[in-house]
């Protein structure tokens, strides 16, 4: 595709890369929301992430999540031998908000399933991925977590929860 000079964007419409502009730009890209959870020392721990990518690799099966360096949950979750990644469903915005908070008991009133290998999953989530940490790559103010999918479950019970322009959205036909 070629662009004529009339079709090129005006350079004056581009702005500086400030934290505010960057947040606005990133918020314009819709994403799914996942819960990243495990049982550590007999109790569930976890966090919510909207920076998640499926299909990084089919062989081996890899996904990735991005976690802020300031997370107090990730250093605990990462000590588990297996980690549960639950793709949250359209009716689970409240679960996302609970897991995003710094509350001491994030899991109160959240129905979970713990696998024999201590991966924790959110009940009624449309997808469960039981994962091991393959690598952690520092990237600016985040770590990119490369996860190997060891087992999974997919149901058709609900559609995924979407996050777009700083609010939760639902898929429409």
Protein Blocks (a to p, Z undefined) as FASTA:
>chain_A
ZZdfklpccfklpccddfklmmmmmmmpccddddddddeehiacddddfbdcehkbfbdc
dddddddfklmklmmmmmpmbdcdddddfklmmmmmmmmpccfblmgoiacdddfkopac
dehiabdcddddfbdcdehjbccdddddfbdcddfkbccdddeehiacdddZZ
